Amino acid sequence: MAIKVHTPWNKNRIIGQKKPLQISHIWGIRIRLELEGRTRDLALFNLGLDSKLRGCDLVKLKVSDVVCGRSVLRRTHVVQQKTGSPVQFEITPKCLIR
């Protein structure tokens, strides 16, 4: 009869907070998204950097949350899903429209 030893899924893995992205990584991601024509993903990436929101809060954003008419708002606020607290942040002019 064989005894099966349970190994945790995170054995020998680094857990906890990850290192922040380096500037070279950020620009590499931006350039790749631009070259592939993925405008929506590029806008979400730039907005994520500006707002420091979690992914679940980013994908819930609507165009009307960041745009008024034909212009991008300078500031907006979002209620975070996890904490329920409102977060106000500035949007850089070239964040959404390139």
C-alpha positions as CSV (number, residue, x, y, z in Angstrom):
1,M,0.0,0.0,0.0
2,A,1.5,3.3,-1.1
3,I,1.3,6.4,1.0
4,K,0.6,9.5,-1.0
5,V,2.5,12.6,0.4
6,H,0.6,15.9,-0.1
7,T,2.8,18.7,-1.3
8,P,1.5,22.2,-1.1
9,W,0.9,24.1,-4.3
10,N,3.2,26.9,-3.3
11,K,6.2,24.8,-2.2
12,N,9.5,26.4,-3.4
13,R,7.7,29.4,-4.8
14,I,8.0,33.0,-3.7
15,I,4.8,34.2,-2.1
16,G,3.7,37.6,-1.1
17,Q,3.9,41.0,-2.8
18,K,5.6,41.0,-6.2
19,K,8.2,43.6,-7.2
20,P,6.8,46.6,-9.1
21,L,7.3,46.8,-12.8
22,Q,10.4,48.5,-14.0
23,I,10.2,51.4,-16.5
24,S,11.8,49.3,-19.2
25,H,9.1,46.6,-18.7
26,I,6.3,49.2,-18.8
27,W,7.5,50.7,-22.1
28,G,8.0,47.2,-23.5
29,I,4.4,46.3,-22.8
30,R,3.2,49.6,-24.2
31,I,5.1,49.2,-27.4
32,R,4.0,45.6,-27.9
33,L,0.3,46.6,-27.4
34,E,0.6,49.5,-29.8
35,L,2.3,47.3,-32.5
36,E,-0.4,44.7,-32.2
37,G,-3.1,47.3,-32.4
38,R,-4.7,46.4,-29.1
39,T,-6.0,49.9,-28.2
40,R,-8.4,48.8,-25.6
41,D,-5.8,46.8,-23.7
42,L,-3.3,49.7,-24.0
43,A,-5.9,52.1,-22.6
44,L,-6.6,49.7,-19.7
45,F,-2.9,49.3,-19.0
46,N,-2.3,53.0,-18.9
47,L,-5.4,53.6,-16.8
48,G,-4.3,50.9,-14.4
49,L,-0.9,52.6,-14.0
50,D,-2.6,56.0,-13.4
51,S,-5.2,54.8,-11.0
52,K,-3.4,51.9,-9.2
53,L,-6.8,50.1,-9.2
54,R,-7.1,46.3,-9.0
55,G,-8.0,44.4,-12.2
56,C,-11.5,43.7,-11.2
57,D,-12.2,47.4,-10.7
58,L,-10.6,48.3,-14.0
59,V,-12.7,46.0,-16.1
60,K,-15.9,47.3,-14.5
61,L,-15.1,50.8,-15.7
62,K,-17.4,52.2,-18.4
63,V,-16.4,54.8,-21.0
64,S,-18.8,57.3,-19.3
65,D,-16.6,57.0,-16.2
66,V,-13.6,58.5,-17.9
67,V,-15.0,60.4,-20.9
68,C,-17.4,63.3,-21.0
69,G,-18.6,64.0,-24.6
70,R,-15.5,63.9,-26.8
71,S,-12.9,64.7,-24.1
72,V,-11.2,62.7,-21.4
73,L,-12.0,63.7,-17.8
74,R,-9.0,65.0,-15.8
75,R,-10.2,63.3,-12.6
76,T,-12.7,60.5,-11.8
77,H,-13.6,58.4,-8.8
78,V,-14.4,54.7,-8.5
79,V,-15.7,52.7,-5.6
80,Q,-13.4,49.7,-5.0
81,Q,-15.1,46.3,-5.1
82,K,-12.9,44.7,-2.4
83,T,-12.8,47.5,0.2
84,G,-15.9,49.5,-0.7
85,S,-13.9,52.7,-0.4
86,P,-14.0,55.4,-3.1
87,V,-10.8,56.2,-4.9
88,Q,-10.2,59.4,-6.8
89,F,-7.4,59.6,-9.3
90,E,-6.2,61.8,-12.1
91,I,-6.0,60.7,-15.7
92,T,-3.1,61.7,-17.8
93,P,-4.2,63.3,-21.1
94,K,-2.6,60.6,-23.3
95,C,-3.7,57.7,-21.1
96,L,-6.7,56.7,-23.2
97,I,-6.3,58.4,-26.5
98,R,-3.1,57.9,-28.5
